Amino acid sequence: MAQLATPSAVRAVLEKYNVHLRRSLGQNFLVDANIVRKIAAAAGLEKDDLVFEIGPGTGVLTGVLATEAGRVVALEIDRSLLPVLAETLAGLDNVTVLHRDAMQADLDELAAAAAPDAAGRPYKLVANLPYYITTPLIMRLLEKRFNISRLVVMVQLEVAARLAAAPGGKDYGALSVAVQYYTEPEMLFRVPRTVFLPRPEVDSAVVRLERRPAPAVAVPDEELFFALVRGAFGQRRKTAGNALAGSGVMPGWSRAQWEQALSAAGIALGRRGETLGLAEFAALCRVCAAGGG
Ligand code: SAM
């Protein structure tokens, strides 16, 4: 499959099947065999693994995944790529390509259909994600609590930095908290824009998200926890107290009530939202859920 990972091979196969690249679907295809191998290696696949791929494109990564895993299920939204995949993946009997929108698919259901004998066993997910839905797609996969043990995803460099950011830095935000609530993220390596066809405007990075057995912090009410996170980050230049007082979370609460709640959660009043760690948001959530400070 590595021989497919060159600009001329990708161009030739797309031309053969009259496929027109669609930027609106985030179609930036990998044309570097070394990067393809590195992404697959980062997933640490084993012979009995089921692995999902989102957006197989020309199948350049799919083929390598198929040689390392037990079974690959690849979801591609663009119907015009299906004949391409039928050619590039011919002979690999452990690959199933499905014409599906990953934003709608129920991966647990598809996993049970693909590997009925392994019902309930966690699976892995590897993808060079389409840029236009990177964040909502990652959030959907986590919030749906699909039975994924590990995600290895290539995303824009700037998103990778946000996924793995620690409190206090410019990259830390609501996305960092949400992803770190469900997983342990690790930024693995940077990928230059030159290895894609067509070339995107920005560089990328590969990130591994290791699903935690249980969320990083215990909260009495997840919806409230994430509302507090969004509220505190809503106005970055304000203190957490000011941002939350104007956020509408805990309707009717006065500024003084927010100050009491923050103090009860052990958070100094001058702190800004972007300095608060997960444990602090969880403590604030417990205070709010109990009715205040
Ligand atoms: N895996 C290929 C590679 O690395 O060369 C292609 C990666 S390309 C960045 C993203 C792929 O995702 C494209 O094939 C695109 O058609 C597909 N895609 C875009 N939106 C999708 C969606 N909602 N569900 C499934 N696939 C999608």
py3Dmol code that shows the C-alpha trace and the ligand (Angstrom):
import py3Dmol

protein = """\
ATOM      1  CA  MET A   1       0.000   0.000   0.000  1.00  0.00           C
ATOM      2  CA  ALA A   2       3.001   2.249   0.601  1.00  0.00           C
ATOM      3  CA  GLN A   3       3.424   2.516  -3.183  1.00  0.00           C
ATOM      4  CA  LEU A   4       0.101   4.398  -3.258  1.00  0.00           C
ATOM      5  CA  ALA A   5       1.524   7.121  -1.033  1.00  0.00           C
ATOM      6  CA  THR A   6       3.046   9.306  -3.742  1.00  0.00           C
ATOM      7  CA  PRO A   7       1.556  12.365  -5.437  1.00  0.00           C
ATOM      8  CA  SER A   8       1.617  10.692  -8.865  1.00  0.00           C
ATOM      9  CA  ALA A   9      -0.046   7.464  -7.661  1.00  0.00           C
ATOM     10  CA  VAL A  10      -2.809   9.362  -5.841  1.00  0.00           C
ATOM     11  CA  ARG A  11      -3.388  11.628  -8.849  1.00  0.00           C
ATOM     12  CA  ALA A  12      -3.493   8.630 -11.201  1.00  0.00           C
ATOM     13  CA  VAL A  13      -6.036   6.655  -9.202  1.00  0.00           C
ATOM     14  CA  LEU A  14      -8.295   9.704  -8.723  1.00  0.00           C
ATOM     15  CA  GLU A  15      -8.118  10.476 -12.421  1.00  0.00           C
ATOM     16  CA  LYS A  16      -8.832   6.872 -13.399  1.00  0.00           C
ATOM     17  CA  TYR A  17     -12.128   6.977 -11.489  1.00  0.00           C
ATOM     18  CA  ASN A  18     -12.894  10.572 -12.388  1.00  0.00           C
ATOM     19  CA  VAL A  19     -12.865  11.715  -8.759  1.00  0.00           C
ATOM     20  CA  HIS A  20     -12.816  15.469  -8.226  1.00  0.00           C
ATOM     21  CA  LEU A  21     -11.229  16.533  -4.971  1.00  0.00           C
ATOM     22  CA  ARG A  22     -13.676  18.177  -2.611  1.00  0.00           C
ATOM     23  CA  ARG A  23     -12.109  20.661  -0.239  1.00  0.00           C
ATOM     24  CA  SER A  24     -15.472  21.021   1.468  1.00  0.00           C
ATOM     25  CA  LEU A  25     -15.021  17.421   2.685  1.00  0.00           C
ATOM     26  CA  GLY A  26     -11.524  18.107   3.989  1.00  0.00           C
ATOM     27  CA  GLN A  27      -9.913  16.001   1.269  1.00  0.00           C
ATOM     28  CA  ASN A  28      -6.193  16.401   1.764  1.00  0.00           C
ATOM     29  CA  PHE A  29      -4.699  13.033   0.906  1.00  0.00           C
ATOM     30  CA  LEU A  30      -1.474  11.714   2.394  1.00  0.00           C
ATOM     31  CA  VAL A  31       1.301  11.204  -0.128  1.00  0.00           C
ATOM     32  CA  ASP A  32       4.164  10.175   2.153  1.00  0.00           C
ATOM     33  CA  ALA A  33       4.630   6.494   2.984  1.00  0.00           C
ATOM     34  CA  ASN A  34       6.786   7.228   6.013  1.00  0.00           C
ATOM     35  CA  ILE A  35       4.103   9.347   7.692  1.00  0.00           C
ATOM     36  CA  VAL A  36       1.483   6.707   6.898  1.00  0.00           C
ATOM     37  CA  ARG A  37       3.625   4.059   8.616  1.00  0.00           C
ATOM     38  CA  LYS A  38       4.265   6.316  11.612  1.00  0.00           C
ATOM     39  CA  ILE A  39       0.539   6.955  12.125  1.00  0.00           C
ATOM     40  CA  ALA A  40      -0.264   3.240  11.982  1.00  0.00           C
ATOM     41  CA  ALA A  41       2.621   2.438  14.357  1.00  0.00           C
ATOM     42  CA  ALA A  42       1.351   5.021  16.860  1.00  0.00           C
ATOM     43  CA  ALA A  43      -1.853   2.982  17.226  1.00  0.00           C
ATOM     44  CA  GLY A  44       0.118  -0.052  18.481  1.00  0.00           C
ATOM     45  CA  LEU A  45      -2.219  -2.415  16.653  1.00  0.00           C
ATOM     46  CA  GLU A  46      -2.402  -6.109  17.409  1.00  0.00           C
ATOM     47  CA  LYS A  47      -3.564  -8.992  15.251  1.00  0.00           C
ATOM     48  CA  ASP A  48      -6.868  -9.352  17.074  1.00  0.00           C
ATOM     49  CA  ASP A  49      -7.717  -5.628  17.096  1.00  0.00           C
ATOM     50  CA  LEU A  50     -10.745  -4.130  15.456  1.00  0.00           C
ATOM     51  CA  VAL A  51      -9.886  -0.671  14.168  1.00  0.00           C
ATOM     52  CA  PHE A  52     -12.103   2.017  12.711  1.00  0.00           C
ATOM     53  CA  GLU A  53     -10.825   4.506  10.194  1.00  0.00           C
ATOM     54  CA  ILE A  54     -12.730   7.709   9.470  1.00  0.00           C
ATOM     55  CA  GLY A  55     -12.306   8.947   5.920  1.00  0.00           C
ATOM     56  CA  PRO A  56     -10.130   6.339   4.150  1.00  0.00           C
ATOM     57  CA  GLY A  57      -9.886   8.570   1.050  1.00  0.00           C
ATOM     58  CA  THR A  58      -7.699   6.638  -1.373  1.00  0.00           C
ATOM     59  CA  GLY A  59      -7.064   3.845   1.154  1.00  0.00           C
ATOM     60  CA  VAL A  60      -3.424   4.700   1.695  1.00  0.00           C
ATOM     61  CA  LEU A  61      -3.632   4.356   5.494  1.00  0.00           C
ATOM     62  CA  THR A  62      -6.380   1.715   5.417  1.00  0.00           C
ATOM     63  CA  GLY A  63      -4.116  -0.781   3.667  1.00  0.00           C
ATOM     64  CA  VAL A  64      -1.385  -0.439   6.280  1.00  0.00           C
ATOM     65  CA  LEU A  65      -3.912  -0.719   9.132  1.00  0.00           C
ATOM     66  CA  ALA A  66      -5.242  -3.916   7.524  1.00  0.00           C
ATOM     67  CA  THR A  67      -1.821  -5.555   7.607  1.00  0.00           C
ATOM     68  CA  GLU A  68      -1.415  -4.790  11.317  1.00  0.00           C
ATOM     69  CA  ALA A  69      -4.917  -5.228  12.785  1.00  0.00           C
ATOM     70  CA  GLY A  70      -7.383  -8.095  12.757  1.00  0.00           C
ATOM     71  CA  ARG A  71     -10.199  -6.168  11.078  1.00  0.00           C
ATOM     72  CA  VAL A  72     -10.616  -2.635   9.705  1.00  0.00           C
ATOM     73  CA  VAL A  73     -13.914  -0.832   9.256  1.00  0.00           C
ATOM     74  CA  ALA A  74     -13.509   2.364   7.229  1.00  0.00           C
ATOM     75  CA  LEU A  75     -16.259   4.994   6.999  1.00  0.00           C
ATOM     76  CA  GLU A  76     -16.156   7.223   3.920  1.00  0.00           C
ATOM     77  CA  ILE A  77     -18.750   9.901   3.196  1.00  0.00           C
ATOM     78  CA  ASP A  78     -17.776  10.517  -0.430  1.00  0.00           C
ATOM     79  CA  ARG A  79     -19.443   7.919  -2.643  1.00  0.00           C
ATOM     80  CA  SER A  80     -17.157   8.744  -5.561  1.00  0.00           C
ATOM     81  CA  LEU A  81     -14.209   7.283  -3.610  1.00  0.00           C
ATOM     82  CA  LEU A  82     -15.802   3.849  -3.205  1.00  0.00           C
ATOM     83  CA  PRO A  83     -14.607   2.474  -6.585  1.00  0.00           C
ATOM     84  CA  VAL A  84     -11.125   3.836  -5.826  1.00  0.00           C
ATOM     85  CA  LEU A  85     -11.120   1.990  -2.498  1.00  0.00           C
ATOM     86  CA  ALA A  86     -12.415  -1.173  -4.156  1.00  0.00           C
ATOM     87  CA  GLU A  87      -9.302  -1.118  -6.344  1.00  0.00           C
ATOM     88  CA  THR A  88      -6.688  -0.038  -3.814  1.00  0.00           C
ATOM     89  CA  LEU A  89      -7.918  -2.419  -1.104  1.00  0.00           C
ATOM     90  CA  ALA A  90      -8.642  -5.380  -3.402  1.00  0.00           C
ATOM     91  CA  GLY A  91      -7.375  -8.616  -1.900  1.00  0.00           C
ATOM     92  CA  LEU A  92      -7.560  -7.410   1.705  1.00  0.00           C
ATOM     93  CA  ASP A  93     -10.380  -9.528   3.066  1.00  0.00           C
ATOM     94  CA  ASN A  94     -10.275  -8.018   6.570  1.00  0.00           C
ATOM     95  CA  VAL A  95     -11.368  -4.536   5.423  1.00  0.00           C
ATOM     96  CA  THR A  96     -14.957  -3.326   5.248  1.00  0.00           C
ATOM     97  CA  VAL A  97     -15.569   0.039   3.606  1.00  0.00           C
ATOM     98  CA  LEU A  98     -18.910   1.616   4.487  1.00  0.00           C
ATOM     99  CA  HIS A  99     -20.463   4.639   2.829  1.00  0.00           C
ATOM    100  CA  ARG A 100     -21.257   6.554   6.014  1.00  0.00           C
ATOM    101  CA  ASP A 101     -21.139   9.979   7.610  1.00  0.00           C
ATOM    102  CA  ALA A 102     -18.982   9.603  10.717  1.00  0.00           C
ATOM    103  CA  MET A 103     -21.026  12.359  12.378  1.00  0.00           C
ATOM    104  CA  GLN A 104     -24.066  10.061  12.284  1.00  0.00           C
ATOM    105  CA  ALA A 105     -22.604   6.586  12.648  1.00  0.00           C
ATOM    106  CA  ASP A 106     -23.065   4.432  15.735  1.00  0.00           C
ATOM    107  CA  LEU A 107     -19.632   2.849  16.046  1.00  0.00           C
ATOM    108  CA  ASP A 108     -20.668   0.365  18.755  1.00  0.00           C
ATOM    109  CA  GLU A 109     -23.379  -0.968  16.460  1.00  0.00           C
ATOM    110  CA  LEU A 110     -20.994  -1.184  13.491  1.00  0.00           C
ATOM    111  CA  ALA A 111     -18.365  -2.896  15.672  1.00  0.00           C
ATOM    112  CA  ALA A 112     -20.861  -5.514  16.814  1.00  0.00           C
ATOM    113  CA  ALA A 113     -21.822  -6.175  13.187  1.00  0.00           C
ATOM    114  CA  ALA A 114     -18.187  -6.347  12.019  1.00  0.00           C
ATOM    115  CA  ALA A 115     -16.924  -8.591  14.816  1.00  0.00           C
ATOM    116  CA  PRO A 116     -19.874 -10.366  16.480  1.00  0.00           C
ATOM    117  CA  ASP A 117     -17.540 -12.735  18.346  1.00  0.00           C
ATOM    118  CA  ALA A 118     -15.799  -9.805  20.027  1.00  0.00           C
ATOM    119  CA  ALA A 119     -19.017  -8.176  21.249  1.00  0.00           C
ATOM    120  CA  GLY A 120     -18.333  -5.605  23.944  1.00  0.00           C
ATOM    121  CA  ARG A 121     -14.560  -5.594  23.371  1.00  0.00           C
ATOM    122  CA  PRO A 122     -13.050  -2.133  23.001  1.00  0.00           C
ATOM    123  CA  TYR A 123     -11.757  -1.130  19.591  1.00  0.00           C
ATOM    124  CA  LYS A 124      -9.331   1.489  18.278  1.00  0.00           C
ATOM    125  CA  LEU A 125      -9.758   4.394  15.918  1.00  0.00           C
ATOM    126  CA  VAL A 126      -7.162   5.811  13.546  1.00  0.00           C
ATOM    127  CA  ALA A 127      -7.754   8.698  11.164  1.00  0.00           C
ATOM    128  CA  ASN A 128      -6.331  11.530   9.191  1.00  0.00           C
ATOM    129  CA  LEU A 129      -9.355  13.631  10.093  1.00  0.00           C
ATOM    130  CA  PRO A 130     -11.120  15.976   7.696  1.00  0.00           C
ATOM    131  CA  TYR A 131     -10.333  19.472   8.991  1.00  0.00           C
ATOM    132  CA  TYR A 132     -13.840  20.862   8.713  1.00  0.00           C
ATOM    133  CA  ILE A 133     -15.225  18.601  11.449  1.00  0.00           C
ATOM    134  CA  THR A 134     -12.170  17.771  13.591  1.00  0.00           C
ATOM    135  CA  THR A 135     -13.434  19.181  16.875  1.00  0.00           C
ATOM    136  CA  PRO A 136     -17.123  18.197  16.682  1.00  0.00           C
ATOM    137  CA  LEU A 137     -16.153  14.730  15.499  1.00  0.00           C
ATOM    138  CA  ILE A 138     -13.683  14.112  18.341  1.00  0.00           C
ATOM    139  CA  MET A 139     -16.236  15.461  20.832  1.00  0.00           C
ATOM    140  CA  ARG A 140     -18.979  13.261  19.392  1.00  0.00           C
ATOM    141  CA  LEU A 141     -16.820  10.125  19.611  1.00  0.00           C
ATOM    142  CA  LEU A 142     -16.048  10.870  23.265  1.00  0.00           C
ATOM    143  CA  GLU A 143     -19.434  12.130  24.427  1.00  0.00           C
ATOM    144  CA  LYS A 144     -21.256   9.168  22.891  1.00  0.00           C
ATOM    145  CA  ARG A 145     -18.951   7.026  25.035  1.00  0.00           C
ATOM    146  CA  PHE A 146     -18.315   4.661  22.161  1.00  0.00           C
ATOM    147  CA  ASN A 147     -16.247   1.701  23.293  1.00  0.00           C
ATOM    148  CA  ILE A 148     -12.993   3.096  21.858  1.00  0.00           C
ATOM    149  CA  SER A 149      -9.863   2.394  23.893  1.00  0.00           C
ATOM    150  CA  ARG A 150      -7.453   4.546  21.854  1.00  0.00           C
ATOM    151  CA  LEU A 151      -7.751   7.218  19.181  1.00  0.00           C
ATOM    152  CA  VAL A 152      -4.812   8.158  16.981  1.00  0.00           C
ATOM    153  CA  VAL A 153      -5.765  11.185  14.940  1.00  0.00           C
ATOM    154  CA  MET A 154      -4.029  13.604  12.650  1.00  0.00           C
ATOM    155  CA  VAL A 155      -5.392  17.116  13.153  1.00  0.00           C
ATOM    156  CA  GLN A 156      -4.309  20.687  12.474  1.00  0.00           C
ATOM    157  CA  LEU A 157      -1.278  21.575  14.612  1.00  0.00           C
ATOM    158  CA  GLU A 158      -3.241  24.282  16.397  1.00  0.00           C
ATOM    159  CA  VAL A 159      -5.999  21.814  17.380  1.00  0.00           C
ATOM    160  CA  ALA A 160      -3.397  19.284  18.534  1.00  0.00           C
ATOM    161  CA  ALA A 161      -1.930  21.922  20.840  1.00  0.00           C
ATOM    162  CA  ARG A 162      -5.389  22.639  22.264  1.00  0.00           C
ATOM    163  CA  LEU A 163      -6.161  18.965  22.890  1.00  0.00           C
ATOM    164  CA  ALA A 164      -3.024  18.450  24.963  1.00  0.00           C
ATOM    165  CA  ALA A 165      -2.750  21.920  26.601  1.00  0.00           C
ATOM    166  CA  ALA A 166      -2.207  22.381  30.335  1.00  0.00           C
ATOM    167  CA  PRO A 167      -4.007  25.124  32.327  1.00  0.00           C
ATOM    168  CA  GLY A 168      -2.692  28.647  32.021  1.00  0.00           C
ATOM    169  CA  GLY A 169      -1.387  28.604  28.458  1.00  0.00           C
ATOM    170  CA  LYS A 170      -2.906  30.255  25.405  1.00  0.00           C
ATOM    171  CA  ASP A 171      -3.998  26.903  23.935  1.00  0.00           C
ATOM    172  CA  TYR A 172      -5.905  25.753  27.013  1.00  0.00           C
ATOM    173  CA  GLY A 173      -9.663  26.012  26.662  1.00  0.00           C
ATOM    174  CA  ALA A 174     -12.999  24.224  26.874  1.00  0.00           C
ATOM    175  CA  LEU A 175     -11.837  21.661  24.274  1.00  0.00           C
ATOM    176  CA  SER A 176      -8.745  20.788  26.375  1.00  0.00           C
ATOM    177  CA  VAL A 177     -10.885  20.227  29.473  1.00  0.00           C
ATOM    178  CA  ALA A 178     -13.447  18.109  27.620  1.00  0.00           C
ATOM    179  CA  VAL A 179     -10.863  15.907  25.910  1.00  0.00           C
ATOM    180  CA  GLN A 180      -8.790  15.536  29.079  1.00  0.00           C
ATOM    181  CA  TYR A 181     -11.928  14.634  31.035  1.00  0.00           C
ATOM    182  CA  TYR A 182     -12.387  11.524  28.887  1.00  0.00           C
ATOM    183  CA  THR A 183      -8.825  10.744  27.730  1.00  0.00           C
ATOM    184  CA  GLU A 184      -5.116  11.195  28.318  1.00  0.00           C
ATOM    185  CA  PRO A 185      -3.884  13.058  25.248  1.00  0.00           C
ATOM    186  CA  GLU A 186      -0.325  12.917  23.975  1.00  0.00           C
ATOM    187  CA  MET A 187       1.054  14.991  21.143  1.00  0.00           C
ATOM    188  CA  LEU A 188       3.204  12.564  19.143  1.00  0.00           C
ATOM    189  CA  PHE A 189       4.752  14.296  16.138  1.00  0.00           C
ATOM    190  CA  ARG A 190       4.359  17.168  13.770  1.00  0.00           C
ATOM    191  CA  VAL A 191       3.495  16.656  10.111  1.00  0.00           C
ATOM    192  CA  PRO A 192       4.419  19.298   7.530  1.00  0.00           C
ATOM    193  CA  ARG A 193       1.786  20.468   5.049  1.00  0.00           C
ATOM    194  CA  THR A 194       4.032  19.259   2.203  1.00  0.00           C
ATOM    195  CA  VAL A 195       2.980  15.599   2.635  1.00  0.00           C
ATOM    196  CA  PHE A 196      -0.611  16.211   1.495  1.00  0.00           C
ATOM    197  CA  LEU A 197      -2.275  16.483  -1.861  1.00  0.00           C
ATOM    198  CA  PRO A 198      -3.590  19.129  -2.163  1.00  0.00           C
ATOM    199  CA  ARG A 199      -1.439  21.015   0.306  1.00  0.00           C
ATOM    200  CA  PRO A 200      -3.413  22.540   3.210  1.00  0.00           C
ATOM    201  CA  GLU A 201      -2.704  26.033   4.559  1.00  0.00           C
ATOM    202  CA  VAL A 202      -1.366  24.756   7.875  1.00  0.00           C
ATOM    203  CA  ASP A 203       0.832  22.030   9.342  1.00  0.00           C
ATOM    204  CA  SER A 204      -0.666  19.089  11.192  1.00  0.00           C
ATOM    205  CA  ALA A 205       0.199  16.845  14.107  1.00  0.00           C
ATOM    206  CA  VAL A 206      -0.626  13.341  15.222  1.00  0.00           C
ATOM    207  CA  VAL A 207      -2.146  12.965  18.662  1.00  0.00           C
ATOM    208  CA  ARG A 208      -2.908   9.827  20.639  1.00  0.00           C
ATOM    209  CA  LEU A 209      -5.888   9.936  22.995  1.00  0.00           C
ATOM    210  CA  GLU A 210      -5.904   7.101  25.490  1.00  0.00           C
ATOM    211  CA  ARG A 211      -9.378   6.592  26.865  1.00  0.00           C
ATOM    212  CA  ARG A 212      -9.476   6.736  30.679  1.00  0.00           C
ATOM    213  CA  PRO A 213     -11.263   3.848  32.447  1.00  0.00           C
ATOM    214  CA  ALA A 214     -13.340   6.533  34.202  1.00  0.00           C
ATOM    215  CA  PRO A 215     -13.461  10.317  33.678  1.00  0.00           C
ATOM    216  CA  ALA A 216     -10.470  12.217  35.091  1.00  0.00           C
ATOM    217  CA  VAL A 217     -12.588  13.813  37.830  1.00  0.00           C
ATOM    218  CA  ALA A 218     -15.807  12.788  39.568  1.00  0.00           C
ATOM    219  CA  VAL A 219     -18.630  15.287  39.083  1.00  0.00           C
ATOM    220  CA  PRO A 220     -22.224  15.110  40.342  1.00  0.00           C
ATOM    221  CA  ASP A 221     -23.665  16.563  37.132  1.00  0.00           C
ATOM    222  CA  GLU A 222     -21.741  16.390  33.829  1.00  0.00           C
ATOM    223  CA  GLU A 223     -23.990  18.870  32.069  1.00  0.00           C
ATOM    224  CA  LEU A 224     -23.373  21.443  34.807  1.00  0.00           C
ATOM    225  CA  PHE A 225     -19.623  20.684  34.769  1.00  0.00           C
ATOM    226  CA  PHE A 226     -19.348  21.427  31.045  1.00  0.00           C
ATOM    227  CA  ALA A 227     -21.624  24.475  31.347  1.00  0.00           C
ATOM    228  CA  LEU A 228     -19.278  25.856  34.015  1.00  0.00           C
ATOM    229  CA  VAL A 229     -16.264  25.189  31.801  1.00  0.00           C
ATOM    230  CA  ARG A 230     -17.871  26.955  28.842  1.00  0.00           C
ATOM    231  CA  GLY A 231     -19.017  29.808  31.093  1.00  0.00           C
ATOM    232  CA  ALA A 232     -15.578  30.341  32.633  1.00  0.00           C
ATOM    233  CA  PHE A 233     -13.871  30.337  29.218  1.00  0.00           C
ATOM    234  CA  GLY A 234     -16.594  32.415  27.589  1.00  0.00           C
ATOM    235  CA  GLN A 235     -14.831  35.714  28.188  1.00  0.00           C
ATOM    236  CA  ARG A 236     -11.157  34.987  28.408  1.00  0.00           C
ATOM    237  CA  ARG A 237      -9.971  38.329  29.714  1.00  0.00           C
ATOM    238  CA  LYS A 238     -12.319  38.312  32.688  1.00  0.00           C
ATOM    239  CA  THR A 239     -11.823  36.591  36.024  1.00  0.00           C
ATOM    240  CA  ALA A 240     -13.687  33.278  36.332  1.00  0.00           C
ATOM    241  CA  GLY A 241     -16.134  34.965  38.737  1.00  0.00           C
ATOM    242  CA  ASN A 242     -16.987  37.769  36.326  1.00  0.00           C
ATOM    243  CA  ALA A 243     -17.240  35.443  33.355  1.00  0.00           C
ATOM    244  CA  LEU A 244     -19.499  33.029  35.234  1.00  0.00           C
ATOM    245  CA  ALA A 245     -21.668  35.823  36.654  1.00  0.00           C
ATOM    246  CA  GLY A 246     -22.434  36.908  33.085  1.00  0.00           C
ATOM    247  CA  SER A 247     -22.798  33.371  31.713  1.00  0.00           C
ATOM    248  CA  GLY A 248     -26.322  32.387  32.671  1.00  0.00           C
ATOM    249  CA  VAL A 249     -25.106  29.145  34.294  1.00  0.00           C
ATOM    250  CA  MET A 250     -26.932  28.993  37.674  1.00  0.00           C
ATOM    251  CA  PRO A 251     -29.654  31.458  36.633  1.00  0.00           C
ATOM    252  CA  GLY A 252     -30.380  34.212  39.126  1.00  0.00           C
ATOM    253  CA  TRP A 253     -27.065  33.913  40.964  1.00  0.00           C
ATOM    254  CA  SER A 254     -25.563  37.222  42.044  1.00  0.00           C
ATOM    255  CA  ARG A 255     -21.918  38.132  41.758  1.00  0.00           C
ATOM    256  CA  ALA A 256     -21.629  37.563  45.549  1.00  0.00           C
ATOM    257  CA  GLN A 257     -23.036  34.034  45.226  1.00  0.00           C
ATOM    258  CA  TRP A 258     -20.457  33.210  42.565  1.00  0.00           C
ATOM    259  CA  GLU A 259     -17.696  34.566  44.799  1.00  0.00           C
ATOM    260  CA  GLN A 260     -18.893  32.400  47.671  1.00  0.00           C
ATOM    261  CA  ALA A 261     -19.042  29.333  45.442  1.00  0.00           C
ATOM    262  CA  LEU A 262     -15.536  29.934  44.079  1.00  0.00           C
ATOM    263  CA  SER A 263     -14.168  30.377  47.610  1.00  0.00           C
ATOM    264  CA  ALA A 264     -15.933  27.235  48.785  1.00  0.00           C
ATOM    265  CA  ALA A 265     -14.290  25.392  45.876  1.00  0.00           C
ATOM    266  CA  GLY A 266     -10.880  26.724  46.949  1.00  0.00           C
ATOM    267  CA  ILE A 267     -10.495  29.003  43.919  1.00  0.00           C
ATOM    268  CA  ALA A 268      -8.993  32.450  44.546  1.00  0.00           C
ATOM    269  CA  LEU A 269     -11.244  35.259  43.288  1.00  0.00           C
ATOM    270  CA  GLY A 270      -8.694  36.849  40.982  1.00  0.00           C
ATOM    271  CA  ARG A 271      -8.199  33.645  38.950  1.00  0.00           C
ATOM    272  CA  ARG A 272      -9.137  33.616  35.298  1.00  0.00           C
ATOM    273  CA  GLY A 273     -11.021  30.678  33.787  1.00  0.00           C
ATOM    274  CA  GLU A 274      -8.093  29.628  31.649  1.00  0.00           C
ATOM    275  CA  THR A 275      -5.973  28.909  34.749  1.00  0.00           C
ATOM    276  CA  LEU A 276      -8.452  26.449  36.276  1.00  0.00           C
ATOM    277  CA  GLY A 277      -7.618  22.748  36.105  1.00  0.00           C
ATOM    278  CA  LEU A 278     -10.094  19.890  35.830  1.00  0.00           C
ATOM    279  CA  ALA A 279     -10.060  19.211  39.588  1.00  0.00           C
ATOM    280  CA  GLU A 280     -10.944  22.870  40.274  1.00  0.00           C
ATOM    281  CA  PHE A 281     -13.827  22.840  37.799  1.00  0.00           C
ATOM    282  CA  ALA A 282     -15.024  19.603  39.438  1.00  0.00           C
ATOM    283  CA  ALA A 283     -14.858  21.192  42.915  1.00  0.00           C
ATOM    284  CA  LEU A 284     -16.834  24.198  41.650  1.00  0.00           C
ATOM    285  CA  CYS A 285     -19.366  21.845  40.072  1.00  0.00           C
ATOM    286  CA  ARG A 286     -19.868  20.066  43.400  1.00  0.00           C
ATOM    287  CA  VAL A 287     -20.452  23.384  45.195  1.00  0.00           C
ATOM    288  CA  CYS A 288     -22.915  24.606  42.552  1.00  0.00           C
ATOM    289  CA  ALA A 289     -24.779  21.285  42.443  1.00  0.00           C
ATOM    290  CA  ALA A 290     -25.154  21.480  46.229  1.00  0.00           C
ATOM    291  CA  GLY A 291     -26.776  24.900  45.865  1.00  0.00           C
ATOM    292  CA  GLY A 292     -23.876  27.275  46.473  1.00  0.00           C
ATOM    293  CA  GLY A 293     -20.985  28.202  48.771  1.00  0.00           C
TER     294      GLY A 293
END
"""
ligand_1 = """\
27
SAM
N -7.236 8.774 4.952
C -6.942 9.473 3.702
C -5.514 9.922 3.704
O -4.921 9.977 4.796
O -4.995 10.220 2.645
C -7.871 10.676 3.493
C -7.863 11.709 4.591
S -8.730 13.191 4.174
C -7.931 14.329 5.282
C -10.320 13.058 4.961
C -11.253 11.991 4.385
O -12.456 12.014 5.173
C -11.700 12.217 2.962
O -11.631 11.003 2.260
C -13.163 12.681 3.080
O -13.959 12.363 1.965
C -13.596 11.910 4.319
N -14.710 12.528 5.072
C -15.028 13.833 5.187
N -16.091 14.008 5.987
C -16.452 12.758 6.414
C -17.501 12.280 7.258
N -18.370 13.113 7.832
N -17.604 10.926 7.449
C -16.733 10.072 6.859
N -15.721 10.490 6.049
C -15.582 11.804 5.829
"""
view = py3Dmol.view(width=600, height=400)
view.addModel(protein, "pdb")
view.setStyle({"model": 0}, {"cartoon": {"style": "trace"}})
view.addModel(ligand_1, "xyz")
view.setStyle({"model": 1}, {"stick": {}})
view.zoomTo()
view.show()
